[in-house]
Amino acid sequence: MELGRIHLGVPAAEYHRREFGVVSKSALDEVDRSAAHYHAWATGLERDETPALTFGRAFHCSQLEPAVFEPTYRVEPDFGDCRTRANKAARDDWRASNAGREFVSANDMAAIRGMQASVAAHPAASRLIQAGQSEVTLRWVDDVSGLACKSRADYWVREKRFVVDLKSTLDASPEQFAKDVYNYRYHVQDALYRAAFAACGERIDHFAIVAVEKLPPYACAVYVLDEDAVAKGHHSARKNIELLRACLEKNVWPGYSPGVEQLSLPRWAE
């Protein structure tokens, strides 16, 4: 895939394929934990799919690629206890007749529909996700480290120079979601988006997060990061990239501190 360009229509499986030494948000998250964790992630086996990942992927598809979602996803009937031979055979027959489809439970589909309705009813969210491009893949070279990089924007509106990320969450309140931004490093995602589009000849002035709760009433909120969060995202991304570059050059992948560290209780425990 050509570097320094914006690519549309790239399959998710192709984009998410792990590439050793290539910078991405997922890669930097592993580097931030330790270089050893990154090396294990980049060179190891794929991790098992979790229900949360399956649900999140289905919700993304329903909201951002509805024309793909409808023919791709099927609600799997409740076959009961599949430890019994008859129930397991019925389930396997149904799955075989729907080969090539993605399966979700009736409860998950109800939640997805509720979340879609919540986004559509939210004045800001509904305006943001329109007249743009979904699942935009960018490839470029970081001009400081020389490392190849990739990023995938959920939704891009070129004329208004903004990118939207769609996040499913258990709590979209400002207090809790600010913790999610920090814990899941969404501010680092902001930094990569801005760098990616700039390297591909476009400018991003705004990065918005549409957060939607996974349980009734499927409350929706839209957030942008303040200047301090944006600056910290750039700093963290730069720090991670430089650590990755140094480890690649030396082929040394340290884990945690080799010495003895003093440990304090977290502030919330006081």
C-alpha positions in Angstrom: 0.0 0.0 0.0 1.5 3.3 -1.1 2.8 5.6 1.7 1.8 9.2 2.1 -1.7 8.5 0.7 -5.2 8.2 1.9 -6.8 4.8 1.1 -10.6 4.1 1.0 -12.2 0.6 1.0 -9.4 -1.2 2.8 -10.8 -4.3 4.5 -10.6 -4.1 8.3 -8.7 -7.4 8.5 -6.1 -6.1 6.1 -5.5 -2.9 8.0 -5.4 -4.6 11.4 -2.8 -7.2 10.3 0.1 -6.8 12.6 3.3 -5.5 11.0 6.5 -5.6 13.0 8.1 -2.2 13.3 5.1 -0.3 11.9 3.7 2.4 14.1 -0.1 2.3 14.9 -2.2 3.2 17.8 -2.4 -0.5 18.9 1.4 -0.8 18.5 2.1 2.3 20.6 -0.3 1.1 23.3 1.8 -2.0 23.6 5.1 0.0 23.6 3.7 2.2 26.3 3.3 -0.9 28.5 6.9 -2.0 27.7 9.0 -2.8 24.7 8.8 -6.5 25.7 5.1 -6.4 25.5 5.2 -4.8 22.1 7.6 -7.5 20.8 5.4 -10.3 22.1 2.3 -8.7 20.6 3.9 -7.9 17.2 5.5 -11.4 16.7 3.1 -13.6 18.6 -0.2 -15.3 17.9 -3.4 -13.4 17.4 -5.3 -13.0 20.6 -8.7 -14.7 21.0 -11.7 -12.6 20.0 -13.6 -11.3 23.0 -17.4 -10.6 23.2 -16.6 -6.9 23.8 -14.5 -6.7 20.6 -17.1 -8.6 18.6 -19.8 -6.2 19.8 -17.8 -3.1 19.2 -16.9 -4.2 15.7 -20.6 -4.9 14.9 -21.7 -1.5 16.3 -19.0 0.3 14.3 -20.2 -1.4 11.1 -23.8 -0.7 11.8 -23.2 3.0 12.3 -20.5 3.7 9.8 -21.1 1.1 7.1 -24.8 0.3 7.2 -24.7 -1.0 3.6 -22.2 -3.6 4.8 -23.8 -4.3 8.1 -27.2 -5.5 6.9 -26.0 -8.3 4.6 -23.1 -9.3 6.8 -24.6 -9.7 10.3 -27.2 -12.2 11.4 -29.0 -12.7 14.7 -28.2 -16.1 15.9 -31.2 -17.9 17.4 -31.0 -19.2 21.0 -30.4 -22.9 20.6 -30.4 -23.5 24.3 -27.8 -25.6 26.1 -25.4 -26.6 23.3 -23.8 -29.3 25.5 -26.6 -31.4 24.3 -26.1 -33.2 21.0 -29.4 -32.0 19.4 -29.0 -28.4 20.3 -25.4 -28.3 19.2 -26.3 -30.0 15.9 -29.1 -27.4 15.3 -26.7 -24.6 16.0 -24.0 -26.0 13.8 -26.4 -26.5 10.9 -27.7 -22.9 11.2 -24.1 -21.6 11.2 -23.2 -23.7 8.2 -26.3 -22.3 6.3 -25.1 -18.8 7.2 -21.4 -19.4 6.4 -19.5 -16.2 5.8 -21.7 -14.1 8.0 -21.0 -12.6 11.4 -23.3 -13.7 14.2 -24.7 -11.6 17.1 -27.2 -12.5 19.8 -30.7 -11.0 19.8 -29.7 -9.0 22.9 -26.7 -7.5 21.2 -28.7 -6.6 18.1 -31.2 -4.9 20.3 -28.5 -2.9 21.9 -26.9 -2.0 18.6 -30.3 -0.7 17.3 -30.8 1.2 20.5 -27.3 2.8 20.1 -28.0 3.7 16.5 -31.2 5.4 17.5 -29.4 7.3 20.2 -26.8 8.6 17.9 -29.4 9.6 15.3 -31.4 11.5 18.0 -28.3 13.4 19.4 -28.1 16.8 17.7 -24.3 17.0 17.6 -23.5 13.4 16.9 -26.0 13.1 14.1 -24.6 16.2 12.4 -21.0 15.0 12.7 -21.5 11.6 11.1 -22.7 12.8 7.7 -21.3 13.9 4.3 -18.0 12.1 5.1 -15.9 9.0 4.5 -16.0 6.0 6.8 -13.0 3.7 7.7 -10.3 5.8 6.1 -6.8 4.2 6.1 -3.7 6.3 6.0 -0.1 5.2 5.5 2.9 7.5 5.9 6.5 7.7 7.2 7.3 9.6 10.4 9.7 12.3 9.4 11.5 12.2 12.7 12.1 8.5 13.3 11.8 7.3 9.7 9.4 4.6 10.8 6.5 3.5 8.6 3.1 4.4 10.2 -0.5 3.6 9.7 -3.8 4.8 11.1 -7.5 4.2 10.4 -10.0 7.0 11.0 -13.6 6.0 11.8 -15.1 9.0 10.0 -13.5 11.9 8.1 -15.2 15.0 6.8 -12.6 16.6 4.5 -14.5 19.9 3.8 -14.8 20.6 7.6 -11.3 19.2 8.4 -12.4 17.0 11.3 -12.3 13.3 12.3 -14.8 11.4 14.4 -14.1 8.4 16.5 -17.1 6.2 17.6 -16.7 4.6 21.0 -19.0 2.2 22.8 -18.8 2.5 26.6 -20.5 1.6 29.8 -20.5 5.2 31.1 -20.4 8.2 28.7 -20.6 10.8 31.5 -17.9 13.5 31.4 -16.3 12.3 34.7 -16.1 8.7 33.7 -15.3 9.1 30.0 -12.4 11.4 30.9 -10.9 8.3 32.6 -11.5 6.3 29.5 -9.7 8.8 27.4 -6.7 8.5 29.7 -6.8 4.7 30.2 -7.4 3.9 26.6 -5.1 6.7 25.4 -7.6 8.3 23.0 -5.5 11.5 23.2 -2.7 9.5 21.5 -5.2 8.5 18.8 -5.8 12.3 18.3 -2.0 12.8 17.8 -1.7 10.0 15.2 -4.8 11.2 13.3 -3.4 14.7 13.0 0.1 13.4 12.0 -1.4 11.0 9.5 -3.6 13.5 7.6 -0.8 16.1 7.6 1.6 13.6 6.1 -1.0 12.8 3.4 -1.5 16.4 2.5 -4.7 17.1 4.5 -5.3 19.1 7.7 -7.3 18.1 10.7 -8.5 20.9 12.9 -10.8 18.9 15.2 -11.0 15.4 16.6 -14.4 14.5 18.1 -15.4 11.4 20.0 -18.9 10.1 19.9 -19.4 8.0 23.0 -22.4 5.7 23.2 -23.4 3.6 26.2 -24.0 -0.1 25.6 -27.0 -0.3 28.0 -30.4 1.4 28.1 -31.0 4.3 27.7 -28.0 4.1 25.3 -27.0 7.7 26.3 -24.8 9.4 23.8 -22.3 12.2 24.3 -19.8 14.1 22.0 -16.4 15.2 23.3 -13.4 17.1 22.0 -10.1 17.2 23.9 -8.8 20.4 25.4 -5.4 21.8 24.5 -3.6 20.1 27.4 -5.0 16.7 26.5 -4.0 17.2 22.8 -0.4 18.3 23.9 -0.1 15.3 26.2 -1.2 13.0 23.4 1.5 14.3 21.1 4.1 14.0 23.8 3.1 10.4 24.6 3.0 9.4 20.9 6.4 10.9 20.3 7.9 9.2 23.4 6.5 5.8 22.3 7.7 6.2 18.7 11.2 7.0 19.8 11.4 4.1 22.2 10.2 1.8 19.4 12.8 3.2 17.0 15.6 2.7 19.6 14.5 -0.9 20.3 14.4 -1.7 16.6 17.9 -0.4 16.0 19.4 -2.3 18.9 17.0 -5.3 18.8 16.7 -5.1 22.5 13.2 -5.3 24.1 13.3 -4.5 27.8 10.3 -5.1 30.0 9.8 -3.4 33.4 12.6 -1.8 35.5 15.5 -4.2 36.1 16.0 -2.8 39.6 14.0 -2.6 42.8 11.3 0.1 42.8 9.5 1.7 45.7 5.7 1.4 45.3 3.1 3.8 46.7 -0.6 3.2 46.9 -2.7 5.0 44.3 -4.2 8.4 45.4 -7.8 7.0 45.3 -6.8 4.5 48.1 -6.1 7.4 50.5 
